[in-house]
Amino acid sequence: MKILIKGLLICVSLALLAASGTYLYFLVILPPDLPIAELKLDRTPERVARGEYLATAVFGCVYCHSERDWELFGGPIKPGGLGKGGERFDESVGFPGLIVSTNITPYHLGDWSDGELYRAIVSGLHKDGYAFFPVMPFDVYLYLETEDVYSIMAYLRTLEPIAADHPPRQLSNFMQAIGNSRVKPAEPWVVDQDDPVARGEYLSIIAGCRFCHTPADERRQGIPEMRFGGGLGFPWQDKTVYSANISADPDTGIGNWTVEDFIARFKAYENQRIPVSEVGYNTQMAWTEYAQLTESDLAAIYAYIMSQPAVRNEVTLVR
């Protein structure tokens, strides 16, 4: 009996030691204290224009960091609040906790250095050193081409300052540990702009196509062999909306679509503000944002998707 008790005590001690070590590592040692680059960017017209395109049509910066009108299909931005933040991510949209998107106008970012802003975008660290939660996909933005980050930064500096403050986030230690574990230094890609497949891969990753249109396992990690197969669920009020199969499968995906069909699907929502009542449901797919993508970029995304294995997966979009 003494041996059994001793063995149990050793097991309990080891379990406590492992739990303590895990806590210390993920909540005390992490996130890493990444250096802040010495940057002073030139806010050239070319950078500002490129940054506006990226922030409003590709990466969703201003869509997440503005209030969206969910009475309209796809939740376009409410007029007059570009970049002021205030969009809620909570249990109603399947988020375990509460995050209210930050004000990214100069009202809030005016005292941030260029180096602090760069680190925040690509590595997910606040200027005060704590990690964001990757509802902002900084673990993807670390691959951004460096000039693209500079362009976004230049554009954000030109936004009209809007005085708006928001409540602090409410995250469990576990959720904070997830954010801490995702912080990494930038690993910028250098994309061959003359290769549509390479450019399409870059755009599809950064814009979230590959994430949203790939079903996930129980850890919310994309299943590689199901890439672009659709079926990732997004809770919405009393329904769940599932991402479509956009793989090259001709029966359950978009394998029978031409590049012209693909482009037209997006452009149909350009400058449109459609009441949800006309559609019957809403979606977190920001159609009015992606409708602003250039035809060249849409064609590149199509080229990359068609280069990937077809995935046979019949998806019911709303249930």
Summary of the structure (lengths in Angstrom):
residues: 319
radius of gyration: 21.6
end to end distance: 56.6
largest distance: 78.9
contacts: 963
relative contact order: 0.14
helix: 42%
strand: 7%
